[in-house]
Amino acid sequence: MGHGGNVIDELVTDHREVEELFGKIEARPAGHKDRKMYADQVTMELVRHSVAEEAYLYPAVREHVAGGDALADKELEDHAKAEQIMKDLESCEADDPQFDRLVGMLMTEIRDHVADEEGNLFPRLRSACPPDALDDLGDKVRMAKKTAPTRPHPSACHERPRAL
């Protein structure tokens, strides 16, 4: 992932790539070894994406969007749920009875999250944030994804830093 353009275009492209991987998982029969390979790819991409959103997107939402704190907090809760599912999925092979349940939960969680971001958060950010700031955020998100971890860490704090 790393496509160019403003932050919204960058993240929407990420969303499409993850959905394409979900489609590859869904196209394989239950227990097929490739389902695990694609699930691992999904996890790597989602963790990078989430780290970048948490570092740059949600602080910008808090700063520029009316009601941004509540929006960002909700998105962080979504990330925490998805990260726990991904962590649980890490220890499952494709033929594990829990694999299909966890993949299904992850797909539902991510699809709901994407629909919320693209239908609510992104339009609000686009109207509240100057285009040059969105472009700058796109550059920052791309850089963050290059150095972000690729494994889930659900015990890591998803709270924004608090002033002392």
Order of alpha helices (4+ residues) and beta strands (2+ residues): alpha-alpha-alpha-alpha-alpha-alpha-alpha
